[in-house]
Amino acid sequence: MGTEKKLEVVVKIVGHLEKYISGDQNELNLKLNAGSRIIDIFQKLEFPEKEIKYIMILVNGQPASKETALKSGDRISLLTLADGG
């Protein structure tokens, strides 16, 4: 074990989702298993299921879905669709 390939991505979090990450940074460098999808980022960052449907996802500046497959070097932006009340 331990020979599983990894990929590295940059995740930028905008909006109230920042409360789910530690510290006051809104950009993270994440190492994920090869074959990972956006949903795997949500699980790694422990975003509550109820929040996920309100997240706009961009991969390298293009709209994406939670099922989008990732590759090393991707830049992911996670934006909250509704902030406020």
N, C-alpha and C positions, 0 to 999 in steps of 0.2 A: 504494500500500500504506500501512499505518499507520492506516487508517481503520476497522479491525475493532473492533467494539464490545467493551468489557470489562465484567466484573462484579467486584464486590469482596465477599469473604466473610471471616468470622473463623473461624479453625480453632483449636480447643483440643485439645491432645494430652495424654493422661493415661496414665501407665505407662511402660514401658521404651522406647516409641517416641520418647520425648524425646531419646534418644541420636542420632537421625538429623537433628535440627535444630540449627542453630548457636546458640551462646550458652546461657543458662540460662533462657530464656523458654519457656513452654509454650503461649502463645497468639500466633497469627500473623495478620496482616492480609494476605490474598493477593489479587492482581489476576489474574483468569483471563479467557480468551476467552469471549464469549457462547456459550452452548450447552454449557459445560463440565459434566462430571459428577464425582462423587466420585473415580472412578478417575483422573481428570486431576490431582487433588490428590496422590494417591499417587505418580503419576509425577513431578510437579513437586518433591515432597519426597524423591524417590528412595528410597521405602520398598522393601525387597527383596520380591520376589514371595512368598517363603516366609512373610513376616510378615502379609501382607494377609488371609489367611484367618482370622487370629486377632483381627481388629479388629472391635469393635462400633462401628457408625456411628449417630450421632444427628444429624438436621438439624432445627434449631429445637425440640429436645427430643423429636422423634419418631424411632422406628426407621427406618433407611434402608438402602439397598444401595449397592454400589459403582457401580451404573448410574444412581443417582438424579441427575436434572438439577438444576442449581443456578441460583439467581437472586440478584441483588445484594442484600446485606444478610443473607443466610443465616448462621446460626451453626452450625458443624459441630463436633461433639465426636467425637474418635477415641479409643476406650478399648481397652486390651488385655484380652482375655478371660481369659488366664491369665498371671499374673505369679508366678514362683517355680517350685519344682520338686518 
